[in-house]
Amino acid sequence: MAAGPRRRDLGELIKIGQTVTEQLRGPVADTVRTKVHGWRDPRAKMLRRRRRAKRALVGWSGATVLGGVWIGVEHAALISFAGVTAMIVTALFLYCLIGSARKTLMLHRQPLPAALPPPVRLPPGGSLAREPMRRLAEAEASLAELLVQLGTPRPGGLAPLPAESLAHAQESATEAATALRAVAAQLTAVERARDIAPMAQRGPLELGVSDLSRRLDEGLNGYLALIGTAGQAVIASSAVSPNEALLDASDRLAGLASALRELSGPDYS
């Protein structure tokens, strides 16, 4: 007789634990994504490199000054072992100081790359939109890194691609990402409606979920195609001009983004 209530109590405790886990998972996952985003952001990377170079410059400057003071102390016996050691050590400090100054100047002359868009919260677990949106966030970070590589001189004397081509690729990618997130928002909304609607009305909603999921996958594949083209341009192994290939892929992605906006607008809004 007592087994039934105890079993119900255990079931309620399990449900409470699952609810608490779901509530904690969102903020914790958002915090982790924010930290990873800040670490992978090309602009943040460049700023960190500048700060490290500046700290190294200050450190070598201080060491060189101390070396000069050491030489001053040993000025009466520079031919001695201590005097020769002071001059050698100070010369090494000065060499490192010059190299650090050159690196710091070079880093500050390079333009700062564009920052990644802030991380967005992923759709809830179990949604068909969650995995595509996770892959889209990773793809955006990867594309930003590739465009930085394409915008700087590369090994082998290859010139960077024109700024107009890179801007076109970034604009097309941003437009496509915005359209994909709009489709994902519609997909999660229809999924939520399907789950709470009466059984008699779930059939059309299920068809809508399948259609929106298909559009989302097609759009993501188009975005990933642009990343593949950009990667080929970085290694310069494409059979055609890297710039021409990047422009073609950008145009295709822009057309796909426009089609997504038109298709997802009136149907499920």
For each residue, the residues with C-beta under 8 A, 3 or more apart:
1: 4
2: 5 6
3: 6 7
4: 1 7 8
5: 2 8 9
6: 2 3 9 10
7: 3 4 10 11
8: 4 5 11 12
9: 5 6 12 13
10: 6 7 13 14
11: 7 8 14 15
12: 8 9 15 16
13: 9 10 16 17
14: 10 11 17 18
15: 11 12 18 19
16: 12 13 19 20
17: 13 14 20 21
18: 14 15 21 22
19: 15 16 22 23
20: 16 17 23 24
21: 17 18 24 25
22: 18 19 25 26 125
23: 19 20 26 27
24: 20 21 27 28
25: 21 22 28 29 125
26: 22 23 29 30 121
27: 23 24 30 31
28: 24 25 31 32
29: 25 26 32 33 122
30: 26 27 33 34 119 121
31: 27 28 34 35
32: 28 29 35 36
33: 29 30 36 37 119 122 137
34: 30 31 37 38 119
35: 31 32 38 39
36: 32 33 39 40
37: 33 34 40 41 116 118 119 141
38: 34 35 41 44
39: 35 36 44 45
40: 36 37 45 116 141 145
41: 37 38 44 45 115 116 141 144
42: 45 46 113 114 115 116 144 145 148
43: 46 47 112 113 114 115 116
44: 38 39 41 47 48 115
45: 39 40 41 42 48 49
46: 42 43 49 50 107 110 112 113
47: 43 44 50 51 112
48: 44 45 51 52
49: 45 46 52 53 107
50: 46 47 53 54 104 107 108
51: 47 48 54 55
52: 48 49 55 56
53: 49 50 56 57 100 103 104 107
54: 50 51 57 58 104
55: 51 52 58 59
56: 52 53 59 60 100 103 104
57: 53 54 60 61 97 100 101 104
58: 54 55 61 62
59: 55 56 62 63
60: 56 57 63 64 93 96 97 100
61: 57 58 64 65 97
62: 58 59 65 66
63: 59 60 66 67 93 96 97
64: 60 61 67 68 90 93 94 97
65: 61 62 68 69
66: 62 63 69 70 93
67: 63 64 70 71 86 89 90 93 94
68: 64 65 71 72 90
69: 65 66 72 73
70: 66 67 73 74 86 89 90
71: 67 68 74 75 78 83 86 87 90
72: 68 69 75
73: 69 70 86
74: 70 71 77 78 80 82 83 86
75: 71 72 78 83
76:
77: 74 80 82 83
78: 71 74 75 83 84 86 87
79: 83 84
80: 74 77 83 84
81: 84 85
82: 74 77 85 86
83: 71 74 75 77 78 79 80 86 87
84: 78 79 80 81 87 88
85: 81 82 88 89
86: 67 70 71 73 74 78 82 83 89 90
87: 71 78 83 84 90 91
88: 84 85 91 92
89: 67 70 85 86 92 93
90: 64 67 68 70 71 86 87 93 94
91: 87 88 94 95
92: 88 89 95 96
93: 60 63 64 66 67 89 90 96 97
94: 64 67 90 91 97 98
95: 91 92 98 99
96: 60 63 92 93 99 100
97: 57 60 61 63 64 93 94 100 101
98: 94 95 101 102
99: 95 96 102 103
100: 53 56 57 60 96 97 103 104
101: 57 97 98 104 105
102: 98 99 105 106
103: 53 56 99 100 106 107
104: 50 53 54 56 57 100 101 107 108
105: 101 102 108 109
106: 102 103 109 110
107: 46 49 50 53 103 104 110
108: 50 104 105
109: 105 106
110: 46 106 107 152
111:
112: 43 46 47
113: 42 43 46 144 147 148 151
114: 42 43 144 170
115: 41 42 43 44
116: 37 40 41 42 43 140 141 144
117: 120 140 174 177
118: 37
119: 30 33 34 37 137
120: 117 133 137 181
121: 26 30
122: 29 33 130 133 134 137
123: 127 129 130 133 184 187 188
124: 127 130 188
125: 22 25 130
126: 130
127: 123 124 130 187 188 191
128: 131 132 187 191 209 213 216
129: 123 132 133 183 184 185 187 188 191 213 216
130: 122 123 124 125 126 127 133 134
131: 128 134 135
132: 128 129 135 136 180 184 216 217 220
133: 120 122 123 129 130 136 137 180 181 184
134: 122 130 131 137 138
135: 131 132 138 139 220 224
136: 132 133 139 140 177 180 181 220 223
137: 33 119 120 122 133 134 140 141
138: 134 135 141 142
139: 135 136 142 143 220 223 224 227
140: 116 117 136 137 143 144 173 177
141: 37 40 41 116 137 138 144 145
142: 138 139 145 146 227
143: 139 140 146 147 169 170 173 226 227 230
144: 41 42 113 114 116 140 141 147 148
145: 40 42 141 142 148 149
146: 142 143 149 150 227 230 231 233 234
147: 113 143 144 150 151 166 169 170 230
148: 42 113 144 145 151 152
149: 145 146 152 154 234
150: 146 147 160 161 166 230 233 234 242 246
151: 113 147 148 160 161 163 166
152: 110 148 149 160
153: 157 158 159 160
154: 149 158 160 234 236
155: 158
156: 236
157: 153
158: 153 154 155 236
159: 153
160: 150 151 152 153 154
161: 150 151 165 166 233 242 243 246
162: 165 166 243
163: 151 166 167
164: 167 168
165: 161 162 168 169 243 246 247 250
166: 147 150 151 161 162 163 169 170 246
167: 163 164 170 171
168: 164 165 171 172 247 250
169: 143 147 165 166 172 173 226 230 246 247 249 250
170: 114 143 147 166 167 173 174
171: 167 168 174 175 250 254
172: 168 169 175 176 226 250 251 253 254 257
173: 140 143 169 170 176 177 223 226 250 253
174: 117 170 171 177 178
175: 171 172 178 179 253 254 257 258
176: 172 173 179 180 219 222 223 226 253 254 256 257 260
177: 117 136 140 173 174 180 181 223
178: 174 175 181 182 257
179: 175 176 182 183 219 257 258 260 261 264
180: 132 133 136 176 177 183 184 216 219 220 223 257 260
181: 120 133 136 177 178 184 185
182: 178 179 185 186 260 261 264
183: 129 179 180 186 187 212 215 216 219 260 264
184: 123 129 132 133 180 181 187 188 216
185: 129 181 182 188 189
186: 182 183 189 190 212 264 268 269
187: 123 127 128 129 183 184 190 191 209 212 213 216
188: 123 124 127 129 184 185 191 192
189: 185 186 192 193 268
190: 186 187 193 194 205 208 209 212 268
191: 127 128 129 187 188 194 195 209
192: 188 189 195 196
193: 189 190 196 197 205
194: 190 191 197 202 205 206 208 209
195: 191 192
196: 192 193
197: 193 194 201 202 205
198: 201 202
199: 202
200: 203
201: 197 198 204 205
202: 194 197 198 199 205 206
203: 200 206 207
204: 201 207 208
205: 190 193 194 197 201 202 208 209
206: 194 202 203 209 210
207: 203 204 210 211
208: 190 194 204 205 211 212 267 268
209: 128 187 190 191 194 205 206 212 213
210: 206 207 213 214
211: 207 208 214 215 267
212: 183 186 187 190 208 209 215 216 264 268
213: 128 129 187 209 210 216 217
214: 210 211 217 218
215: 183 211 212 218 219 260 263 264
216: 128 129 132 180 183 184 187 212 213 219 220
217: 132 213 214 220 221
218: 214 215 221 222 256
219: 176 179 180 183 215 216 222 223 256 257 260
220: 132 135 136 139 180 216 217 223 224
221: 217 218 224 225
222: 176 218 219 225 226 252 253 256
223: 136 139 173 176 177 180 219 220 226 227 253
224: 135 139 220 221 227 228
225: 221 222 228 229 249 252 253
226: 143 169 172 173 176 222 223 229 230 249 250 252 253
227: 139 142 143 146 223 224 230 231
228: 224 225 231 232
229: 225 226 232 233 238 245 246 248 249
230: 143 146 147 150 169 226 227 233 234 246 249
231: 146 227 228 234 235
232: 228 229 235 236 237 238 242 245
233: 146 150 161 229 230 236 238 242 243 245 246
234: 146 149 150 154 230 231
235: 231 232
236: 154 156 158 232 233 242
237: 232
238: 229 232 233 241 242 245
239:
240: 244 245
241: 238 244 245
242: 150 161 232 233 236 238 245 246
243: 161 162 165 233 246 247
244: 240 241 247 248
245: 229 232 233 238 240 241 242 248 249
246: 150 161 165 166 169 229 230 233 242 243 249 250
247: 165 168 169 243 244 250 251
248: 229 244 245 251 252
249: 169 225 226 229 230 245 246 252 253
250: 165 168 169 171 172 173 226 246 247 253 254
251: 172 247 248 254 255
252: 222 225 226 248 249 255 256
253: 172 173 175 176 222 223 225 226 249 250 256 257
254: 171 172 175 176 250 251 257 258
255: 251 252 258 259
256: 176 218 219 222 252 253 259 260
257: 172 175 176 178 179 180 219 253 254 260 261
258: 175 179 254 255 261 262
259: 255 256 262 263
260: 176 179 180 182 183 215 219 256 257 263 264
261: 179 182 257 258 264 265
262: 258 259 265
263: 215 259 260 267
264: 179 182 183 186 212 215 260 261 267 268 269
265: 261 262 269
266: 269
267: 208 211 263 264
268: 186 189 190 208 212 264
269: 186 264 265 266
